[in-house]
């Protein structure tokens, strides 16, 4: 809104007239909604605060698609509709859709990640596979646990035939 548009509305005489009109507002009593609307419309027309021509200008300015004297043109309509989307690059469109808080916690690793051997069964214990033979011994122990081949600690792991 510009100062030119509201300059005429800020005169003291017009503001006093509007105040007096709004001060004497009466209640509308009707049973039907349409009757209430008609009564409100009649009240608006009877008051001299804002003329219907001014309302028409305001509504035309806000809601009209085309300016006065302008004819419909398919190419101009398409250009107006898609001008912003065609002029912005794809990257900007993508980054507009991603919320800003998405980028707050991005961290870049500074160096090569060092692999630390961790015992998968109990992280507090030492890594079980220090050598190839130790790994095979551990796998054999897991297999005997699954098959319940150990009867007691001192008994052999081999099955009897």
C-alpha positions in Angstrom: 0.0 0.0 0.0 1.3 3.4 -0.9 0.8 6.8 0.8 -0.9 8.1 -2.3 -3.7 5.5 -1.9 -4.5 6.3 1.7 -3.8 10.1 1.6 -7.5 11.0 0.8 -8.8 8.6 3.5 -6.8 10.3 6.3 -8.6 13.7 6.2 -10.1 14.6 9.5 -13.5 15.3 8.1 -13.7 11.9 6.4 -12.5 10.1 9.6 -15.1 11.9 11.8 -17.8 10.9 9.3 -16.7 7.3 9.4 -16.5 7.3 13.2 -20.1 8.7 13.5 -21.4 6.1 11.1 -19.7 3.3 13.0 -20.8 4.7 16.4 -24.4 4.3 15.6 -24.3 0.7 14.6 -27.6 -1.1 15.5 -28.2 -4.8 15.8 -29.9 -6.7 13.0 -32.6 -9.1 14.1 -33.6 -11.8 11.6 -34.2 -15.5 11.7 -32.7 -16.4 8.3 -29.0 -16.0 7.4 -30.0 -14.6 4.0 -32.1 -11.9 5.7 -29.1 -10.9 7.9 -26.9 -10.6 4.8 -29.5 -8.5 3.0 -29.8 -6.2 6.0 -26.0 -5.8 6.2 -25.8 -5.1 2.5 -28.5 -2.5 2.8 -26.8 -0.9 5.7 -23.5 -0.7 3.7 -25.3 0.9 0.8 -27.1 3.5 3.0 -23.9 4.7 4.7 -21.7 7.2 2.8 -18.4 6.0 4.3 -17.2 4.0 1.3 -19.0 4.2 -2.0 -19.7 1.1 -4.1 -17.4 2.5 -6.9 -14.5 2.6 -4.4 -15.2 -1.0 -3.4 -15.3 -2.1 -7.0 -11.9 -0.4 -7.6 -10.4 -2.1 -4.6 -11.8 -5.5 -5.5 -10.7 -5.1 -9.1 -7.2 -4.2 -8.0 -6.9 -7.2 -5.7 -8.7 -9.9 -7.7 -8.6 -9.0 -11.4 -6.3 -11.1 -13.5 -6.0 -8.7 -16.4 -5.7 -4.9 -16.3 -8.3 -2.7 -17.9 -8.1 -2.8 -21.7 -5.8 -5.8 -21.7 -6.9 -8.8 -23.8 -6.2 -12.5 -23.0 -3.1 -13.8 -24.7 -2.1 -17.5 -24.3 1.7 -16.8 -24.5 1.6 -13.9 -22.1 -0.5 -16.0 -19.6 2.0 -18.9 -19.8 5.0 -16.5 -19.4 3.5 -14.8 -16.3 2.6 -18.2 -14.8 5.9 -19.9 -15.3 8.4 -17.0 -15.5 9.6 -17.4 -11.9 10.0 -21.2 -12.1 11.9 -21.1 -15.4 14.2 -18.3 -14.3 15.4 -19.9 -11.1 18.0 -22.7 -11.4 17.2 -26.3 -10.3 19.7 -26.1 -7.4 17.9 -23.2 -5.9 14.5 -24.9 -6.3 15.8 -28.0 -4.5 17.5 -26.0 -1.7 14.3 -23.9 -1.2 12.3 -27.1 -0.4 14.9 -28.4 2.1 14.4 -26.8 5.5 17.3 -24.8 6.8 17.7 -26.8 10.1 18.7 -29.8 7.9 22.2 -28.2 7.3 22.8 -27.2 10.9 24.6 -30.4 12.0 26.6 -31.4 9.0 30.1 -32.4 10.0 32.9 -33.3 7.6 35.5 -35.9 8.7 39.0 -34.5 9.0 41.0 -37.6 8.2 40.9 -41.2 7.3 38.9 -43.2 9.9 41.0 -45.6 11.9 39.5 -49.0 12.3 39.4 -50.1 15.9 38.9 -53.8 16.4 35.9 -54.3 18.8 34.7 -57.6 20.2 31.3 -58.0 18.6 30.1 -60.2 21.5 31.4 -58.1 24.4 32.9 -54.7 23.7 34.5 -54.6 27.1 36.7 -57.7 26.4 39.7 -58.0 24.2 39.2 -58.6 20.4 38.9 -62.4 20.0 40.6 -62.7 16.6 44.2 -61.7 16.9 45.5 -64.3 14.4 44.1 -66.7 11.9 44.4 -69.7 14.2 42.7 -67.8 17.1 39.8 -66.9 14.8 39.4 -70.6 13.7 39.5 -71.7 17.4 36.9 -69.1 18.3 34.6 -70.2 15.4 35.0 -73.8 16.5 34.1 -72.9 20.0 30.9 -71.1 18.8 29.9 -74.1 16.7 30.4 -76.5 19.7 28.2 -74.1 21.8 25.5 -74.3 19.2 25.5 -78.0 18.9 26.1 -78.6 22.6 29.0 -81.0 21.9 30.8 -80.2 25.2 29.5 -82.3 28.0 31.9 -80.8 30.6 35.0 -78.7 30.5 37.4 -81.7 30.8 35.7 -83.9 28.2 36.8 -83.9 24.6 35.0 -81.9 21.9 34.9 -84.8 19.5 31.7 -86.8 19.1 31.8 -90.5 19.9 30.7 -92.9 17.2 
